[in-house]
């Protein structure tokens, strides 16, 4: 599986830093979803809501380098 991902990255010429961020975000989403479902099964809706919010914040913070790169591209296009 990892060799397939490596091949896709090599062919598409995607920066490895973007792939690392993507994998981190996927991991955060999976763990958050599991925790939210566990809290809901235990009957703690308030805790599930807080865990969901924490997951969303973590995804946003983890993705900040992508937002910065997108902003740089937009600004460079506007300068032309």
trRosetta pair geometry for C-beta under 8 A, 3 or more apart (Angstrom, degrees):
i j d omega theta_ij theta_ji phi_ij phi_ji
1 4 5.7 -53 -156 31 34 113
1 5 6.7 31 150 -14 65 104
2 5 5.5 -51 -149 38 38 112
2 6 6.2 42 151 -21 67 105
3 6 5.4 -51 -145 38 34 115
3 7 6.3 38 153 -22 64 103
4 7 5.7 -52 -149 34 31 112
4 8 6.5 31 153 -18 64 104
5 8 5.7 -53 -149 35 33 111
5 9 6.4 33 153 -19 65 106
5 19 7.7 126 168 -161 109 132
6 9 5.7 -55 -148 37 31 112
6 10 6.3 30 154 -19 65 108
7 10 5.7 -55 -145 37 31 111
7 11 6.2 25 159 -15 66 109
8 11 6.0 -58 -144 39 28 106
8 12 6.0 8 165 -3 65 117
9 12 6.4 -68 -137 47 23 98
9 14 5.4 -92 -142 55 70 101
9 16 6.7 58 -176 -93 140 73
9 19 5.7 -14 -106 -68 129 152
10 13 7.8 18 176 -68 28 47
14 18 5.6 -99 171 68 101 129
14 19 6.1 106 116 -50 120 100
15 18 4.7 94 71 -1 89 102
15 19 7.4 -161 99 -4 51 84
16 19 5.3 -51 -151 36 45 114
16 20 6.3 50 150 -23 71 100
17 20 5.6 -48 -148 33 34 114
17 21 6.5 36 152 -18 64 104
17 65 7.0 -86 152 129 120 147
18 21 5.7 -54 -150 37 33 111
18 22 6.3 36 151 -21 65 107
18 66 6.8 91 -123 -96 85 102
19 22 5.5 -52 -147 36 33 115
19 23 6.3 31 155 -17 66 105
20 23 5.9 -55 -148 37 29 108
20 24 6.4 31 153 -19 63 106
21 24 5.7 -55 -149 36 31 112
21 25 6.3 30 154 -19 66 107
21 62 6.3 154 -153 153 83 91
21 63 6.4 106 176 -107 122 55
21 65 6.4 -137 -85 61 145 114
21 66 6.0 171 130 -42 161 112
22 25 5.8 -56 -148 37 29 110
22 26 6.4 31 154 -19 64 105
23 26 5.6 -51 -146 35 33 113
23 27 6.4 35 154 -19 64 105
24 27 5.7 -57 -152 37 31 112
24 28 6.3 32 152 -20 66 105
24 62 5.3 -151 116 -168 124 139
25 28 5.6 -50 -145 35 33 112
25 29 6.3 34 155 -19 64 106
25 59 5.3 75 -139 -136 93 87
25 62 5.6 176 -77 101 81 135
25 63 6.3 47 -84 -64 132 99
26 29 5.8 -56 -149 36 30 112
26 30 6.4 29 155 -18 65 106
27 30 5.8 -55 -146 36 30 109
27 31 6.3 23 160 -12 66 108
28 31 6.1 -60 -146 41 28 105
28 32 6.0 27 157 -19 65 113
28 55 6.0 152 159 -153 94 82
28 58 5.0 -159 -155 114 140 123
28 59 5.5 -179 100 -74 140 78
28 62 6.5 -170 -19 -3 154 156
29 32 5.8 -57 -141 39 26 111
29 33 6.1 27 160 -20 64 108
29 55 6.8 103 -106 178 43 122
29 59 6.7 54 -64 -85 86 128
30 33 5.9 -55 -146 36 27 109
30 34 6.4 27 155 -17 62 107
31 34 5.7 -56 -150 37 31 112
31 35 6.3 28 154 -17 66 108
31 55 7.6 -177 85 -111 80 114
32 35 5.7 -58 -147 39 30 109
32 36 6.1 30 156 -20 67 107
32 51 6.4 166 -153 151 76 91
32 52 6.6 104 172 -114 111 45
32 54 7.4 -169 -120 85 111 82
32 55 3.0 63 -123 -105 150 146
32 58 7.5 -175 -65 49 130 129
33 36 5.8 -53 -143 37 30 111
33 37 6.3 28 158 -16 63 107
33 55 7.8 118 -39 -147 54 169
34 37 6.0 -58 -149 39 27 109
34 38 6.3 29 153 -20 63 108
35 38 5.6 -54 -147 36 31 113
35 39 6.4 31 155 -18 65 105
35 48 7.9 170 127 -124 72 64
35 51 4.8 -137 120 179 118 146
35 55 7.7 171 54 -57 122 124
36 39 5.8 -54 -148 37 31 110
36 40 6.3 30 153 -18 65 107
36 48 4.8 86 -153 -159 69 89
36 51 5.3 -168 -78 92 72 119
36 52 5.1 60 -99 -67 131 92
36 55 7.5 -66 -41 -5 117 145
37 40 5.6 -53 -145 38 32 111
37 41 6.2 34 155 -20 65 106
37 48 8.0 99 -47 -131 15 119
38 41 5.7 -54 -147 36 30 111
38 42 6.4 24 154 -14 63 109
39 42 5.7 -61 -148 41 31 108
39 44 4.8 -81 -172 76 86 100
39 45 7.6 135 136 -93 101 19
39 47 4.6 -143 -150 98 132 102
39 48 3.6 179 98 -73 125 82
39 51 5.9 167 -14 12 151 142
40 43 7.7 54 -180 -67 32 18
40 44 7.5 -103 -78 60 24 57
40 45 6.7 51 -112 -97 70 62
40 48 4.9 59 -56 -92 77 157
44 47 4.0 7 139 28 121 117
44 48 6.2 143 101 -22 73 87
45 48 5.5 -55 -148 37 33 115
45 49 6.4 37 154 -22 66 103
46 49 5.7 -53 -152 33 31 113
46 50 6.6 28 151 -15 64 105
47 50 5.6 -55 -149 38 35 111
47 51 6.2 36 153 -20 68 105
48 51 5.7 -53 -145 36 31 111
48 52 6.3 34 153 -21 63 106
49 52 5.7 -54 -149 35 30 114
49 53 6.5 31 152 -18 64 105
50 53 5.6 -52 -148 36 33 112
50 54 6.4 35 153 -20 65 104
51 54 5.6 -52 -148 36 33 113
51 55 6.4 36 152 -21 64 104
52 55 5.7 -53 -151 34 31 113
52 56 6.6 31 152 -18 64 104
53 56 5.7 -54 -150 35 33 111
53 57 6.4 33 152 -18 66 105
54 57 5.7 -54 -149 36 33 112
54 58 6.3 34 153 -19 65 106
55 58 5.6 -54 -147 36 32 112
55 59 6.4 32 155 -19 65 104
56 59 5.8 -52 -147 35 31 111
56 60 6.4 32 153 -18 64 106
57 60 5.7 -56 -150 37 32 112
57 61 6.2 26 156 -15 67 108
58 61 5.9 -56 -142 40 30 107
58 62 6.0 30 158 -19 65 110
59 62 5.8 -56 -143 39 27 111
59 63 6.1 18 159 -14 63 114
60 63 6.0 -67 -147 42 25 106
60 64 7.3 56 151 -56 59 81
61 64 5.9 -18 -163 -24 38 115
63 66 4.9 -48 -173 37 77 118
63 67 6.2 80 131 -24 86 97
64 67 5.4 -53 -147 36 39 113
64 68 6.3 41 155 -22 69 102
65 68 5.5 -51 -148 34 35 114
65 69 6.5 35 154 -18 66 103
66 69 5.7 -54 -150 36 33 110
66 70 6.3 33 153 -18 66 105
67 70 5.7 -54 -147 37 32 111
67 71 6.2 34 154 -20 65 106
68 71 5.7 -54 -148 36 30 113
68 72 6.5 33 153 -20 63 104
69 72 5.6 -52 -149 34 33 113
69 73 6.6 33 153 -19 65 103
70 73 5.7 -53 -151 35 33 111
70 74 6.4 31 153 -17 66 106
71 74 5.7 -54 -146 38 32 111
71 75 6.2 30 156 -17 66 108
72 75 5.8 -55 -144 39 29 110
72 76 6.2 28 157 -18 64 107
73 76 5.8 -57 -147 37 29 109
73 77 6.4 28 154 -18 64 106
74 77 5.8 -57 -151 36 31 111
74 78 6.4 29 153 -19 65 107
75 78 5.6 -54 -146 36 33 112
75 79 6.6 37 154 -25 64 104
76 79 5.8 -50 -149 28 34 114
76 80 7.4 43 152 -30 59 97
77 80 6.0 -47 -162 15 38 114
